[in-house]
């Protein structure tokens, strides 16, 4: 019996490491898109851009869902995903739309906030979702974070501050910061809700509804708050196709698919790698310079992840040696 339990624990641990590694790959995609998005939002109204991005993402997911009716995809057989009409439950639709509401709120509030605050403040405050996830997880999921995960959160938050905030330029709080903090809350709730549905929901269907909901709400926001435009250039559509399909549809699908094998706190902690990769790609593609505080901050974020991932393993090894 003890051997079987130990084997199950090892299997669960391997699955979590694989899930966490996959989520780290998602942050590489998100981080690499910062340079591209920065150029695009200077040419296109933000809500219109988000509408195009999420709509193309939803279309890609709908196409994948149609194929999955007869072709296995990410482990889902045709018997489970016959068609959207026959396969999707109202429960999945309700939860997908509910999570999509917070996904839309996160992007919309971040867009509004960045118009009234600095990119450094915005990056740091958005990253504070790593602190909020354990709080929401405690109330929604009834999950108390492990002490190693909590230590990793503290270390990574300090790293975020060093990476994102330019202390030598002075730190101030303004209205834009309040909007971005709302974005951090929305992102944290989205991560926790995904953890809540991951155990029972079909990832493909829930992701489709989530992305479609965010796209529709972005479209409504664009119609209400932005001026109409004559059209979008070909380079905008190409960028939107890449970001909509890869950085939105597939990235969120991967998140929903693998988050059942890890915790919400681990997911939030891994997502703090996004500004690290954004800074790295900025330095590579645009020649941005990273000073010693930023480099130290990136190192602390990586250290926070390692503490959360390897701390329990080291503790079990030490206990085994004592025993």
C-alpha positions as CSV (number, residue, x, y, z in Angstrom):
1,X,0.0,0.0,0.0
2,X,2.8,2.4,0.9
3,X,4.6,1.7,-2.3
4,X,1.4,2.3,-4.3
5,X,0.9,5.7,-2.5
6,X,4.5,6.7,-3.1
7,X,4.2,5.8,-6.8
8,X,1.0,7.8,-7.1
9,X,2.7,10.8,-5.4
10,X,5.7,10.6,-7.9
11,X,3.3,10.4,-10.8
12,X,1.4,13.4,-9.5
13,X,4.7,15.3,-9.0
14,X,5.9,14.5,-12.6
15,X,2.5,15.7,-13.9
16,X,2.8,19.0,-12.0
17,X,6.4,19.6,-13.2
18,X,5.3,19.0,-16.8
19,X,2.3,21.3,-16.3
20,X,4.4,24.0,-14.8
21,X,7.0,23.7,-17.5
22,X,4.2,24.0,-20.1
23,X,2.9,27.1,-18.5
24,X,6.4,28.6,-18.5
25,X,6.4,28.0,-22.2
26,X,3.2,30.0,-22.4
27,X,4.9,33.0,-20.7
28,X,7.7,32.9,-23.3
29,X,5.0,33.4,-26.0
30,X,3.3,36.2,-24.0
31,X,6.6,37.9,-23.2
32,X,7.8,37.8,-26.8
33,X,4.5,39.5,-27.9
34,X,5.1,42.7,-25.9
35,X,7.3,44.3,-28.5
36,X,4.8,43.6,-31.2
37,X,1.8,44.8,-29.2
38,X,3.6,48.0,-28.2
39,X,4.0,48.9,-31.8
40,X,0.4,48.0,-32.7
41,X,-1.4,49.9,-30.0
42,X,0.3,53.1,-31.2
43,X,-1.5,52.6,-34.6
44,X,-4.8,51.1,-33.6
45,X,-7.4,51.9,-31.0
46,X,-6.8,49.5,-28.1
47,X,-10.3,48.0,-27.8
48,X,-10.6,47.6,-31.5
49,X,-7.3,45.8,-31.5
50,X,-8.4,43.5,-28.7
51,X,-11.7,42.8,-30.5
52,X,-9.8,41.7,-33.6
53,X,-7.3,39.6,-31.6
54,X,-9.9,37.8,-29.5
55,X,-12.3,37.3,-32.4
56,X,-9.6,35.6,-34.5
57,X,-8.7,33.5,-31.5
58,X,-12.3,32.4,-31.1
59,X,-12.5,31.5,-34.8
60,X,-9.4,29.4,-34.5
61,X,-10.8,27.6,-31.4
62,X,-14.1,27.0,-33.2
63,X,-12.2,25.5,-36.1
64,X,-10.3,23.2,-33.8
65,X,-13.5,22.2,-32.0
66,X,-15.1,21.3,-35.3
67,X,-12.1,19.1,-36.2
68,X,-12.1,17.5,-32.8
69,X,-15.4,16.1,-33.5
70,X,-13.7,13.4,-35.6
71,X,-10.0,13.8,-34.9
72,X,-8.4,13.4,-31.4
73,X,-7.0,16.6,-30.2
74,X,-5.0,17.1,-26.9
75,X,-6.4,13.9,-25.6
76,X,-10.0,14.5,-26.4
77,X,-11.6,11.7,-28.5
78,X,-14.4,12.1,-30.9
79,X,-16.8,10.4,-28.5
80,X,-16.3,13.3,-26.1
81,X,-16.5,16.1,-28.5
82,X,-19.0,15.1,-31.2
83,X,-20.0,18.7,-32.0
84,X,-20.5,22.0,-30.2
85,X,-24.3,21.5,-30.3
86,X,-24.2,18.0,-28.9
87,X,-21.1,18.2,-26.7
88,X,-21.2,21.5,-24.8
89,X,-23.1,21.6,-21.6
90,X,-24.9,24.7,-20.2
91,X,-22.6,24.4,-17.2
92,X,-19.5,24.8,-19.4
93,X,-21.1,27.7,-21.3
94,X,-22.0,29.5,-18.0
95,X,-18.5,29.0,-16.5
96,X,-16.8,29.8,-19.8
97,X,-18.7,33.1,-20.1
98,X,-18.1,33.9,-16.4
99,X,-14.4,33.4,-16.8
100,X,-14.4,35.3,-20.1
101,X,-15.9,38.3,-18.2
102,X,-12.8,38.5,-16.0
103,X,-10.5,37.9,-18.9
104,X,-12.1,40.9,-20.7
105,X,-12.0,43.0,-17.6
106,X,-8.3,42.3,-17.1
107,X,-7.3,43.4,-20.6
108,X,-9.7,46.4,-20.6
109,X,-8.6,47.7,-17.2
110,X,-5.0,47.3,-18.1
111,X,-5.5,49.2,-21.3
112,X,-7.2,52.0,-19.5
113,X,-4.7,52.1,-16.7
114,X,-1.6,52.2,-19.0
115,X,-3.0,55.4,-20.5
116,X,-2.6,57.1,-17.1
117,X,0.5,55.5,-15.6
118,X,4.0,54.4,-16.6
119,X,4.7,51.0,-18.2
120,X,6.9,50.2,-15.2
121,X,4.2,50.8,-12.7
122,X,1.7,49.0,-14.8
123,X,3.9,45.9,-15.1
124,X,4.5,45.7,-11.4
125,X,0.9,46.2,-10.4
126,X,-0.3,43.7,-12.9
127,X,2.2,41.2,-11.5
128,X,0.7,41.7,-8.1
129,X,-1.9,39.1,-9.2
130,X,0.7,36.6,-7.9
131,X,-0.1,37.9,-4.4
132,X,-3.8,38.0,-4.9
133,X,-4.2,34.4,-6.2
134,X,-3.5,32.8,-2.8
135,X,-6.1,35.1,-1.2
136,X,-8.8,34.3,-3.7
137,X,-7.8,30.6,-3.8
138,X,-8.3,30.4,0.0
139,X,-11.9,31.7,-0.3
140,X,-12.9,30.2,-3.6
141,X,-11.0,26.9,-3.8
142,X,-10.6,26.5,0.0
143,X,-6.9,25.8,-0.7
144,X,-4.2,27.1,1.6
145,X,-0.9,27.6,-0.2
146,X,2.1,25.4,0.9
147,X,4.7,27.3,2.8
148,X,7.2,26.8,0.0
149,X,4.8,28.3,-2.5
150,X,4.1,31.2,-0.2
151,X,7.9,31.8,0.2
152,X,8.2,31.7,-3.6
153,X,5.4,34.3,-4.0
154,X,7.2,36.7,-1.6
155,X,10.6,36.3,-3.4
156,X,9.0,36.7,-6.8
157,X,7.1,39.8,-5.7
158,X,10.3,41.4,-4.6
159,X,11.8,40.5,-7.9
160,X,8.9,42.1,-9.8
161,X,9.4,45.3,-7.9
162,X,13.1,45.4,-8.9
163,X,12.4,44.4,-12.5
164,X,9.5,46.7,-13.1
165,X,9.9,49.8,-10.9
166,X,12.5,52.5,-11.6
167,X,13.0,53.7,-8.1
168,X,15.6,56.3,-9.1
169,X,12.8,58.0,-11.2
170,X,10.5,58.2,-8.2
171,X,7.4,56.2,-7.5
172,X,3.9,57.7,-7.4
173,X,0.3,56.4,-7.4
174,X,-2.3,57.9,-9.7
175,X,-5.7,57.0,-11.2
176,X,-4.1,54.8,-13.8
177,X,-2.6,52.7,-11.1
178,X,-6.0,52.0,-9.7
179,X,-7.3,50.7,-13.0
180,X,-4.2,48.5,-13.4
181,X,-4.8,47.1,-9.9
182,X,-8.3,46.2,-11.0
183,X,-6.6,44.4,-13.9
184,X,-4.5,42.4,-11.4
185,X,-7.6,41.5,-9.4
186,X,-9.3,40.3,-12.6
187,X,-6.3,38.2,-13.7
188,X,-6.1,36.6,-10.3
189,X,-9.8,35.7,-10.3
190,X,-9.4,34.3,-13.9
191,X,-6.6,32.0,-12.7
192,X,-8.5,30.8,-9.7
193,X,-11.7,30.2,-11.7
194,X,-9.8,28.2,-14.3
195,X,-8.4,26.1,-11.4
196,X,-12.0,25.6,-10.2
197,X,-13.3,24.3,-13.5
198,X,-10.2,22.5,-14.7
199,X,-11.1,19.2,-12.9
200,X,-14.4,18.7,-14.6
201,X,-14.7,20.9,-17.7
202,X,-13.7,20.2,-21.2
203,X,-10.7,22.6,-21.8
204,X,-11.4,23.2,-25.4
205,X,-15.1,24.1,-25.0
206,X,-14.5,26.3,-21.9
207,X,-11.7,28.1,-23.6
208,X,-13.8,28.8,-26.7
209,X,-16.6,30.3,-24.7
210,X,-14.1,32.3,-22.6
211,X,-12.3,33.8,-25.6
212,X,-15.5,34.4,-27.5
213,X,-17.0,36.2,-24.5
214,X,-14.0,38.5,-24.1
215,X,-14.1,39.2,-27.9
216,X,-17.7,40.2,-27.8
217,X,-17.3,42.5,-24.7
218,X,-14.2,44.1,-26.4
219,X,-16.3,44.7,-29.5
220,X,-19.0,46.4,-27.4
221,X,-16.4,48.5,-25.6
222,X,-14.9,49.6,-28.9
223,X,-18.3,50.6,-30.3
224,X,-19.1,52.6,-27.1
225,X,-15.8,54.3,-26.3
226,X,-13.8,54.4,-29.5
227,X,-14.1,56.2,-32.8
228,X,-14.7,54.1,-35.9
229,X,-11.8,53.6,-38.3
230,X,-11.6,53.3,-42.0
231,X,-9.7,50.0,-41.9
232,X,-6.7,48.1,-40.7
233,X,-3.5,47.5,-42.7
234,X,-2.3,44.1,-43.8
235,X,0.5,44.1,-41.2
236,X,-2.1,44.6,-38.5
237,X,-4.1,41.7,-39.6
238,X,-1.0,39.4,-39.8
239,X,0.0,40.4,-36.3
240,X,-3.6,39.9,-35.1
241,X,-3.7,36.5,-36.7
242,X,-0.5,35.4,-34.9
243,X,-1.3,36.9,-31.5
244,X,-5.0,35.8,-31.7
245,X,-4.3,32.2,-32.6
246,X,-1.0,31.6,-30.8
247,X,-0.8,34.1,-27.9
248,X,-4.5,34.1,-27.1
249,X,-6.4,31.0,-28.3
250,X,-3.7,28.3,-28.0
251,X,-2.1,29.9,-24.9
252,X,-5.3,30.1,-22.9
253,X,-6.3,26.6,-24.1
254,X,-3.0,25.2,-22.8
255,X,-3.5,27.1,-19.5
256,X,-7.0,25.5,-19.0
257,X,-5.8,22.1,-20.2
258,X,-2.8,21.7,-17.8
259,X,-3.9,23.7,-14.8
260,X,-5.7,20.7,-13.5
261,X,-2.3,19.2,-12.7
262,X,-0.9,22.1,-10.8
263,X,-2.2,24.7,-8.3
264,X,-3.5,28.2,-8.9
265,X,-0.6,29.6,-6.8
266,X,2.0,27.8,-8.9
267,X,0.3,29.1,-12.1
268,X,0.4,32.7,-10.8
269,X,4.0,32.3,-9.8
270,X,5.0,31.0,-13.2
271,X,3.2,33.8,-14.9
272,X,5.5,36.3,-13.2
273,X,8.0,35.1,-15.8
274,X,6.1,37.1,-18.4
275,X,7.8,40.4,-17.6
276,X,11.1,38.6,-17.4
277,X,10.8,37.3,-21.0
278,X,9.3,40.7,-22.1
279,X,12.4,42.4,-20.8
280,X,14.7,39.8,-22.4
281,X,13.0,40.2,-25.8
282,X,13.0,43.9,-25.5
283,X,16.8,43.9,-24.9
284,X,17.3,41.5,-27.8
285,X,15.0,43.0,-30.4
286,X,14.9,46.7,-29.4
287,X,18.2,47.2,-27.6
288,X,16.6,47.9,-24.3
289,X,19.1,48.1,-21.5
290,X,18.6,46.2,-18.2
291,X,20.4,47.7,-15.2
292,X,21.6,45.8,-12.2
293,X,18.3,46.1,-10.3
294,X,16.3,44.7,-13.2
295,X,18.7,41.8,-13.6
296,X,18.6,41.1,-9.8
297,X,14.8,41.3,-10.1
298,X,14.7,38.7,-12.9
299,X,17.0,36.4,-10.8
300,X,14.7,36.7,-7.8
301,X,11.7,35.8,-9.9
302,X,13.5,32.7,-11.1
303,X,14.5,32.0,-7.5
304,X,11.0,32.3,-6.3
305,X,9.9,29.7,-8.8
306,X,12.7,27.3,-7.9
307,X,11.8,27.7,-4.2
308,X,8.2,26.8,-4.9
309,X,9.1,23.9,-7.2
310,X,12.0,22.3,-5.5
311,X,11.5,23.3,-1.9
312,X,9.1,20.4,-1.2
313,X,11.4,17.9,-2.9
314,X,14.4,19.1,-0.9
315,X,12.3,18.9,2.3
316,X,11.2,15.3,1.6
317,X,14.8,14.4,0.7
318,X,16.1,15.9,4.0
319,X,13.4,14.1,6.0
320,X,14.3,10.8,4.2
321,X,17.9,11.3,5.1
322,X,17.0,11.9,8.8
323,X,14.8,8.9,8.8
